[in-house]
Amino acid sequence: MALKDITLGQFFPGNTVMHRLDPRTKLLLVVFYIVALFMAKNILSYGLMFVALLSAVLISKVGFKALLKGMKPVFFIVVFTAVLNLFYTPGEGDPLVSFWIFNIYFEGIRTAFFMVMRIMMLISCTFLLTYTTSPILLTDGLESLLGPLKKLHMPIHELAMIMSIALRFIPTLIEETDKIMSAQKARGADFDGGNLIQKAKALIPLLVPLFISAFRRADELAVAMECRCYHGGEGRTRMRQLKYVGRDYVGITIGFLLCVAVWALNRLGVF
């Protein structure tokens, strides 16, 4: 897997309805989608969740290629989860397949399929959030939604700023890692050959300069913020004021109705 395949934290500018939604609306829609996804129990409810995700992708015009590209880093986790659920889910009656100590039941196939669908749709909806929302707007939206917690003296602004900086520098660190790997390969480093221990040792020339570069960037950012007299969110004003419009209320309503529809489909008792 190439490092350029990791698209987490990237923002694809656009002028679609999805891009123009208030960041708070998109955060609430992701919450509604995750709640509905964990509520889904049968093929009808999962089908509805898939249609909702498909509609969001088509509206955003991000493209399925970008989503599938972002799935590559978690492919092993998805396959591993599917195998565990396939072999270790007990069932009733005789197993469909039996060999050695492993038994595959119909319930195991059903659970593995639904678990893979859940993980992939969960990752896709979070990727879609970062693809259509800039880190700055995402930070403002999160801080606004968590604003009431400030009364409990929680450092909401600082937490939102940390998240924004982390998302902003993920693509930068990936690009830096790719450059260091190319430089080390030009000097004869081999990151692919050998056994597991040898591969781990080969990463040392990569990790050391990467950590040094990351700490240097962090120090430069801290100095830049201090030079601009940054002292947290106390008394700060915003260049862009967040304001709900008609499409935001429609989006929140759709998210709520999606949860209600999934709950209703679960009561049908269909496979």
N, C-alpha and C positions, 0 to 999 in steps of 0.2 A: 504493500500500500504506500503510495507516494504521499508526502506531507501536504502537497497541494490539494489532496482530496479532502482534507479536514477543513470544513467550511463553518465550523462553530464560531459565532461571534461576528461573522461577516454581515454587512448590510448591502442589499441590492437596491439602489435608488429607483424610484418609480413614481407614477402619478395615478395609481389605481385607487379604487375605493378602499382597499385594504391598507394601502400606504397612508391614505388621508385620515384614517380613523384615529381618534385620540388614543395615545399610548395607554391610558387607564382603561379604555374600552377593550383594547387588545389583551391587556393583562387579565381583565375579568373574563373575556372570552376563553382564554387559555385555561383559567380556573374552572369555568363551566364545563369546558371540553374534558378536562382531566377527571372531574367529578362524574360526568356522564360516562366516561370511558371505564371507570372502575365500577360503575353501577351496571354496565352491560353484562348480560348473562347468557343470551342466546344469539342465534344467527341473525335474527331480525334487528336486534339492537346494535350488534356489531356492524351489520350492513348499513344502518342509519349513520353510525359514526364514520364509516368509510366514505359515504356519500357526502357528509358534512365536510370532511377533510378534503375530499376531491374538489368540492365546490370552492373552498377557501383557496386552494392552490390555483385553480383556474382563474379566480377573481384577482389574485395577487400577481399573476403572470410571472411568477418566479420560475416555474418549470420543474418538471419531475426529475430532470437530469441533475439539478442542483441538490434536490432532496436525496436522491439515490447516491449521489456522490458523498453527501454528508453521512450516509448510513454505513459506509465502508469501515470506519473505525470501530463500530459497535457490532459488526457482523458476527464476530466470534462469540460475543456475549449472547446474541440472539440465538445462535445455533446451540450453544451450551445450555441455555435455558430450555430450549425445545427438547433437547435430548433428555434432560433431567425429568421434565414433565412427562415425556413419552414413556420412559421406563419405570418411573417411580410413582406413578399415579395408580392406586389400586382400583379394581373394577369388580363387577359382579359377573358370575358365571365363568365359563372357560375363556382363557385368553385367546386373542386372535392369532398371536405369534408367540412362541415360547422357545427359548434356547438358553442353555446353561442356567444362569440364575436370573435371567431377564425375562419378563413377561410383558407383552403389549396388549392392553385392553382398549376397547372402544373409548372408554372414558379418558385414557391417556392420550389418544390421538386428538380427541376433542379439546382437552385441556391444553395440549401443546400448541394446537392451531390457534386457539383463542389467546394464549399467552404471547405468542409471536406477533399476532395482529395487534395486541394491546401495546406491546413495547414499541413496535414500529410506528404506530399512529401517535403514541405519546411523544416519541422523539421528533416525529415530523411536525407536530403542532408547535413544539418549542422552537424548532429550527425556523419554522415559518414566522414566529414572533420576532426573532433576531434578524431574519432576512428582510422584513418589511418595516423595521423600526430602528432608527439610529440609536447608538448607545446613550447619547445625551437625552433624547426624548424618553427612552426607556427608563433612565434614571429619574427624570422628572415625574414620570407617571407612577413609578414605584414609590417615590418619596411622598407624592400627593395621596396615594391610596393608604399608605401607612402613617399619614400625618397624625391621626388621633392618638397613636401610641406615644407621641412626643409628650403628652400629658403624664405618661408614666416614666418620663425622663429616659426614654430609650434613644440612643443616638441614630435616629432614622436617616438624617442627612449623611452622616458619615458612612453608614452601611450602604446607602444607595450610591455614594461616590466610589466606594470600594468596588462595588459590582460594575459600575460604569468603566472604571479603569481596567478591571480584569477583562471585561468583554472587548475593550478597545485594544488591549495589547496581546490578545490571543493570536490574531493574524500576524502581528508584528513578530512575536516569538516564533511562530511557525516558519515565517520567512527567514528569520535569523538562523533557525535550526537547519533549514535547507541549505543556506549559504555555507554554514560551518561544515555540514556533511560533504558538500561538494569540494570544499577546500581540503578536508581530510582525505577524501578519496583521491584527489589529485596528488597527495603526498604518499599514497600507497595504503591507506587504511581500508580494511575490509569489514564492512558491517553485516554482511550476509552469510559469509562462510563460517565453518566451524560448528561446534556444539553450543549448548546453551550457555555454559560458563565462558567460553571464548567470545560469544556474542556480547555477554555482559561486560567483559573486560574491554571489548572494542568500543563500548559506549563511553568509557572514561574520557578519551580525547574529545568527545562531543559534549559531554555534560559540563566539564570544567569551564571551557570558554562560554558556554551558554549561560551558566549561573553567573559568571563574572559580568557578562553583558547585561543580564537581567538586573543585577544589583546596581550596575552603573546607570542604567535607565531609570531605575527607581530613585536613585540619589539625585539625578538630574531633574526628574519630575518634582521631587520634594523641594529642591532649591528654587525651581521655577515658580512653584505655588507660593513659597515664602516670599519671593521677590515681588509677587503680585498681591501681597498682604492677605493671603487666603487664611481665614480663621474659622472655617466651618460654615454652617448654615445660618448662624445667628445674625439677623439684620440684613441678610442678603436679598436682593431683588432679582427678578428673572427677566431675561430678554424676551422670552415667549411665554405668554400666559395660557395655560391649558383651559379650554372651554368646550363643554359638550355641545354638539349640534344634533340635528335630526338623525343623521345616519348612526351616531353613537347610541342613541336610544333604541333605534331599530336593531343594532347589533347586540346590545345587552338583552333585549327582548328575545331575539333568536337564540342566544345562548341559554337563557332560562327555559325557553320552550323545548330546547334540545334535551335538557335534563328531564323535563316532564315526559317527553315522548319516549325516552329510554326507559323510564320507570314504568310507563304504561305497557311498552312492548315486553318487558320482563314478566309482567303478570299474565301474559298469554301462555306461558309455559311451553313455548316452542323450542326445539333443539337449538 
